[in-house]
Amino acid sequence: MRLLAGSAPTEMEMMLRRIVLAGLARSATLLVALGAAAHAEDCKEPKEGSNEAPMLSPPLANVVTGAGRLQFYSAPNVRCPMPGVFVIPGDRLIAYAVADNGWSSVTYSNPRTGNAASGWVRSERLKVTGTVGPKQ
């Protein structure tokens, strides 16, 4: 991917940048979560790609549905909320894994600020809108 001097980035370039930034944010979130001694054993995140949280390939684009805030959790467990981290209906998320107990591992990138957050949300509040990846 090469951006010519003075030209605006293409939609695909912007999407790829968001995915890379989201991945970096996700890694940082995982490191913080792993390093926090305050998390109980219940808040241990399952390994993505394991039987507990199979990877989605390609990742799925989703939109938040329902009413009110959709809380982020550090693990697929209601006892593991991430205080102050949530999305609202209409926000777009990327799901990377789905646990068999109704949770999705997601990343959200704020389109205005570029800030990203990763964690687990309840799957029933997500509506799949497509897949994420380069178009053929």
Contact map, one row per residue, 1 for C-alpha under 8 A:
1110000000001000000000000000000000000000000000000000000000000000000000000000000000000000000000000000000000000000000000000000000000000000
1111000000000000000000000000000000000000000000000000000000000000000000000000000000000000000000000000000000000000000000000000000000000000
1111101110000000000000000000000000000000000000000000000000000000000000000000000000000000000000000000000000000000000000000000000000000000
0111111000000000000000000000000000000000000000000000000000000000000000000000000000000000000000000000000000000000000000000000000000000000
0011111000000000000000000000000000000000000000000000000000000000000000000000000000000000000000000000000000000000000000000000000000000000
0001111100000000000000000000000000000000000000000000000000000000000000000000000000000000000000000000000000000000000000000000000000000000
0011111110000000000000000000000000000000000000000000000000000000000000000000000000000000000000000000000000000000000000000000000000000000
0010011111000000000000000000000000000000000000000000000000000000000000000000000000000000000000000000000000000000000000000000000000000000
0010001111101100000000000000000000000000000000000000000000000000000000000000000000000000000000000000000000000000000000000000000000000000
0000000111111100000000000000000000000000000000000000000000000000000000000000000000000000000000000000000000000000000000000000000000000000
0000000011111110000000000000000000000000000000000000000000000000000000000000000000000000000000000000000000000000000000000000000000000000
0000000001111111000000000000000000000000000000000000000000000000000000000000000000000000000000000000000000000000000000000000000000000100
1000000011111111100000000000000000000000000000000000000000000000000000000000000000000000000000000000000000000000000000000000000000000000
0000000011111111110000000000000000000000000000000000000000000000000000000000000000000000000000000000000000000000000000000000000000000000
0000000000111111111000000000000000000000000000000000000000000000000000000000000000000000000000000000000000000000000000000000000000000000
0000000000011111111100000000000000000000000000000000000000000000000000000000000000000000000000000000000000000000000000000000000000000000
0000000000001111111110000000000000000000000000000000000000000000000000000000000000000000000000000000000000000000000000000000000000000000
0000000000000111111111000000000000000000000000000000000000000000000000000000000000000000000000000000000000001000010000000000000000000000
0000000000000011111111100000000000000000000000000000000000000000000000000000000000000000000000000000000000000000000000000000000000000000
0000000000000001111111110000000000000000000000000000000000000000000000000000000000000000000000000000000000000000000000000000000000000000
0000000000000000111111111000000000000000000000000000000000000000000000000000000000000000000000000000000000000000000100000000000000000000
0000000000000000011111111100000000000000000000000000000000000000000000000000000000000000000000000000000000111000000111000000000000000000
0000000000000000001111111110000000000000000000000000000000000000000000000000000000000000000000000000000000100000000000000000000000000000
0000000000000000000111111111000000000000000000000000000000000000000000000000000000000000000000000000000000000000000000000000000000000000
0000000000000000000011111111100000000000000000000000000000000000000000000000000000000000000000000000000000000000000111000000000000000000
0000000000000000000001111111110000000000000000000000000000000000000000000000000000000000000000000000000000100000000111100000000000000000
0000000000000000000000111111111000000000000000000000000000000000000000000000000000000000000000000000000000000000000000000000000000000000
0000000000000000000000011111111100000000000000000000000000000000000000000000000000000000000000000000000000000000000000000000000000000000
0000000000000000000000001111111110000000000000000000000000000000000000000000000000000000000000000000000000000000000011100000000000000000
0000000000000000000000000111111111000000000000000000000000000000000000000000000000000000000000000000000000000000000000000000000000000000
0000000000000000000000000011111111100000000000000000000000000000000000000000000000000000000000000000000000000000000000000000000000000000
0000000000000000000000000001111111110000000000000000000000000000000000000000000000000000000000000000000000000000000000000000000000000000
0000000000000000000000000000111111110010000000000000000000000000000000000100000000000000000000000000000000000000000000000000000000000000
0000000000000000000000000000011111111000000000000000000000000000000000000000000000000000000000000000000000000000000000000000000000000000
0000000000000000000000000000001111111000000000000000000000000000000000000000000000000000000000000000000000000000000000000000000000000000
0000000000000000000000000000000111111110000000000000000000000000000000000000000000000000000000000000000000000000000000000000000000000000
0000000000000000000000000000000001111111000000000000000000000000000000000000000000000000000000000000000000000000000000000000000000000000
0000000000000000000000000000000000011111000000000000000000000000000000000000000000000000000000000000000000000000000000000000000000000000
0000000000000000000000000000000010011111111100000000000000000000000000000000000100000000000000000000000000000000000000000000000000000000
0000000000000000000000000000000000001111111100000000000000000000000000000000000000000000000000000000000000000000000000000000000000000000
0000000000000000000000000000000000000011111100000000000000000000000000000000000000000000000000000000000000000000000000000000000000000000
0000000000000000000000000000000000000011111100000000000000000000000000000010101100000000000000000000000000000000000000000000000000000000
0000000000000000000000000000000000000011111110000000000000000000000000000111101100000000000000000000000000000000000000000000000000000000
0000000000000000000000000000000000000011111111000000000000000000000000000110000000000000000000000000000000000000000000000000000000000000
0000000000000000000000000000000000000000001111100000000000000000000000000111000000000000000000000000000000000000000000000000000000000000
0000000000000000000000000000000000000000000111110101100000000000000000000010000000000000000000000000000000000000000000000000000000000000
0000000000000000000000000000000000000000000011111101100000000000000000000000000000000000000000000000000000000000000000000000000000000000
0000000000000000000000000000000000000000000001111101111000000000000000000000000000000000000000001000000000000000000000000000000000000000
0000000000000000000000000000000000000000000000111111111000000000000000000000000000000000000000001000000000000000000000000000000000000000
0000000000000000000000000000000000000000000001111111111000000000000000000000000000000000000000000000000000000000000000000000000000000000
0000000000000000000000000000000000000000000000001111110000000000000000000000000000000000000000000000000000000000000000000000000000000000
0000000000000000000000000000000000000000000001111111110000000000000000000000000000000000000000000011000000000000000000000000000000000000
0000000000000000000000000000000000000000000001111111111000000000000000000000000000000000000000001111000000000000000000000000000000000000
0000000000000000000000000000000000000000000000011111111100000000000000000000000000000000000000001110000000000000000000000000000000000000
0000000000000000000000000000000000000000000000011100111110000000000000000000000000000000000000011100000000000000000000000000000000000000
0000000000000000000000000000000000000000000000000000011111110000000000000000000000000000000000111100000000000000000000000000000000000000
0000000000000000000000000000000000000000000000000000001111110000000000000000000000000000000000010000000000000000000000000000000000000000
0000000000000000000000000000000000000000000000000000000111110000000000000000000000000000000000000000000000000000000000000000000000111000
0000000000000000000000000000000000000000000000000000000111111000000000000000000000000000000001111000000000000000000000000000000000111000
0000000000000000000000000000000000000000000000000000000111111100000000000000000000000000000001110000000000000000000000000000000111110000
0000000000000000000000000000000000000000000000000000000000111110000000000000000000000000000111100000000000000000000000000000000111110000
0000000000000000000000000000000000000000000000000000000000011111000000000000000000000000000111100000000000000000000000000000011111000000
0000000000000000000000000000000000000000000000000000000000001111100000000000000000000000111110000000000000000000000000000000011110000000
0000000000000000000000000000000000000000000000000000000000000111110001000000000000000011111110000000000000000000000000000000111000000000
0000000000000000000000000000000000000000000000000000000000000011111000000000000000000000110000000000000000000000000000000000111000000000
0000000000000000000000000000000000000000000000000000000000000001111100000000000000000000100000000000000000000000000000000000100000000000
0000000000000000000000000000000000000000000000000000000000000000111110000000000000000001100000000000000000000000000000000000000000000000
0000000000000000000000000000000000000000000000000000000000000000011111000000000000000001100000000000000000000000000000000000000000000000
0000000000000000000000000000000000000000000000000000000000000000001111100000000000000111100000000000000000000000000000000000000000000000
0000000000000000000000000000000000000000000000000000000000000001000111110000000000000111100000000000000000000000000000001100100000000000
0000000000000000000000000000000000000000000000000000000000000000000011111000000011001110000000000000000000000000000000001000000000000000
0000000000000000000000000000000000000000000000000000000000000000000001111100000011001110000000000000000000000000000001111000000000000000
0000000000000000000000000000000000000000000000000000000000000000000000111111110111000000000000000000000000000000000000111000000000000000
0000000000000000000000000000000010000000001110000000000000000000000000011111000111000000000000000000000000000000000000110000000000000000
0000000000000000000000000000000000000000011111000000000000000000000000001111100100000000000000000000000000000000000000110000000000000000
0000000000000000000000000000000000000000001010000000000000000000000000001111110100000000000000000010001100000000000000011000000000000000
0000000000000000000000000000000000000000011000000000000000000000000000001011111100000000000000000000000000000000000000000000000000000000
0000000000000000000000000000000000000000000000000000000000000000000000001001111110000000000000000000000000000000000000000000000000000000
0000000000000000000000000000000000000000011000000000000000000000000000000000111110000000000000000000000000000000000000000000000000000000
0000000000000000000000000000000000000010011000000000000000000000000000001111111111000000000000000000000000000000000000000000000000000000
0000000000000000000000000000000000000000000000000000000000000000000000111100011111100000000000000000000000000000000000000000000000000000
0000000000000000000000000000000000000000000000000000000000000000000000111100000111111000000000000000000000000000000000000000000000000000
0000000000000000000000000000000000000000000000000000000000000000000000000000000011111000000000000000000000000000000000000000000000000000
0000000000000000000000000000000000000000000000000000000000000000000000000000000001111100000000000000000000000000000000000000000000000000
0000000000000000000000000000000000000000000000000000000000000000000000110000000001111110000000000000000000000000000010000000000000000000
0000000000000000000000000000000000000000000000000000000000000000000011110000000000011111000000000000000000000000000000000000000000000000
0000000000000000000000000000000000000000000000000000000000000001000011110000000000001111101000000000000000000000000000000000000000000000
0000000000000000000000000000000000000000000000000000000000000001001111000000000000000111111000000000000000000000000000000000000000000000
0000000000000000000000000000000000000000000000000000000000000011111111000000000000000011111000000000000000000000000000000000000000000000
0000000000000000000000000000000000000000000000000000000000000011100000000000000000000001111100000000000000000000000000000000000000000000
0000000000000000000000000000000000000000000000000000000000000011000000000000000000000011111110000000000000000000000000000000000000000000
0000000000000000000000000000000000000000000000000000000000001111000000000000000000000000011111000000000000010000000000000000000000000000
0000000000000000000000000000000000000000000000000000000000001111000000000000000000000000001111100000000001111000000000000000000000000000
0000000000000000000000000000000000000000000000000000000000111100000000000000000000000000000111110000000001110000000000000000000000010000
0000000000000000000000000000000000000000000000000000000100111100000000000000000000000000000011111100000111100000000000000000000000000000
0000000000000000000000000000000000000000000000000000001110110000000000000000000000000000000001111100000111000000000000000000000000000000
0000000000000000000000000000000000000000000000011000111100100000000000000000000000000000000000111110000111000000000000000000000000000000
0000000000000000000000000000000000000000000000000000111100000000000000000000000000000000000000111111011110000000000000000010000000000000
0000000000000000000000000000000000000000000000000001110000000000000000000001000000000000000000001111111110000000000000000000000000000000
0000000000000000000000000000000000000000000000000001100000000000000000000000000000000000000000000111111000000000000000000000000000000000
0000000000000000000000000000000000000000000000000000000000000000000000000000000000000000000000000011111000000000000000000000000000000000
0000000000000000000000000000000000000000000000000000000000000000000000000000000000000000000000000111111100000000000000000111000000000000
0000000000000000000000000000000000000000000000000000000000000000000000000001000000000000000000000111111110000000000000011110000000000000
0000000000000000000000000000000000000000000000000000000000000000000000000001000000000000000000111110011111000000000000011110000000000000
0000000000000000000000000000000000000000000000000000000000000000000000000000000000000000000000111110001111100000000001111000000000000000
0000000000000000000000000000000000000000000000000000000000000000000000000000000000000000000011111000000111110000000001111000000000000000
0000000000000000000001100100000000000000000000000000000000000000000000000000000000000000000011100000000011111000000111100000000000000000
0000000000000000000001000000000000000000000000000000000000000000000000000000000000000000000111000000000001111100000111000000000000000000
0000000000000000010001000000000000000000000000000000000000000000000000000000000000000000000010000000000000111110011110000000000000000000
0000000000000000000000000000000000000000000000000000000000000000000000000000000000000000000000000000000000011111111100000000000000000000
0000000000000000000000000000000000000000000000000000000000000000000000000000000000000000000000000000000000001111110000000000000000000000
0000000000000000000000000000000000000000000000000000000000000000000000000000000000000000000000000000000000000111110000000000000000000000
0000000000000000000000000000000000000000000000000000000000000000000000000000000000000000000000000000000000000111111000000000000000000000
0000000000000000010000000000000000000000000000000000000000000000000000000000000000000000000000000000000000001111111100000000000000000000
0000000000000000000000000000000000000000000000000000000000000000000000000000000000000000000000000000000000001100111110000000000000000000
0000000000000000000011001100000000000000000000000000000000000000000000000000000000000000000000000000000000111100011111000000000000000000
0000000000000000000001001100100000000000000000000000000000000000000000000000000000001000000000000000000000111000001111100000000000000000
0000000000000000000001001100100000000000000000000000000000000000000000010000000000000000000000000000000011110000000111110000000000000000
0000000000000000000000000100100000000000000000000000000000000000000000011110000000000000000000000000000011100000000011111000000000000000
0000000000000000000000000000000000000000000000000000000000000000000000011111000000000000000000000000001111000000000001111100000000000000
0000000000000000000000000000000000000000000000000000000000000000000001111001000000000000000000000000001111000000000000111110000000000000
0000000000000000000000000000000000000000000000000000000000000000000001000000000000000000000000000000011100000000000000011111110000000000
0000000000000000000000000000000000000000000000000000000000000000000000000000000000000000000000000100011100000000000000001111110000000000
0000000000000000000000000000000000000000000000000000000000000000000000000000000000000000000000000000010000000000000000000111111000000000
0000000000000000000000000000000000000000000000000000000000000001110001000000000000000000000000000000000000000000000000000111111000000000
0000000000000000000000000000000000000000000000000000000000000111100000000000000000000000000000000000000000000000000000000111111100000000
0000000000000000000000000000000000000000000000000000000000000111100000000000000000000000000000000000000000000000000000000001111110000000
0000000000000000000000000000000000000000000000000000000000011110000000000000000000000000000000000000000000000000000000000000011111000000
0000000000000000000000000000000000000000000000000000000000011110000000000000000000000000000000000000000000000000000000000000001111100000
0000000000000000000000000000000000000000000000000000000000011100000000000000000000000000000000000000000000000000000000000000000111110000
0000000000000000000000000000000000000000000000000000000001111000000000000000000000000000000000000000000000000000000000000000000011111000
0000000000000000000000000000000000000000000000000000000001111000000000000000000000000000000001000000000000000000000000000000000001111100
0000000000000000000000000000000000000000000000000000000001100000000000000000000000000000000000000000000000000000000000000000000000111110
0000000000010000000000000000000000000000000000000000000000000000000000000000000000000000000000000000000000000000000000000000000000011111
0000000000000000000000000000000000000000000000000000000000000000000000000000000000000000000000000000000000000000000000000000000000001111
0000000000000000000000000000000000000000000000000000000000000000000000000000000000000000000000000000000000000000000000000000000000000111
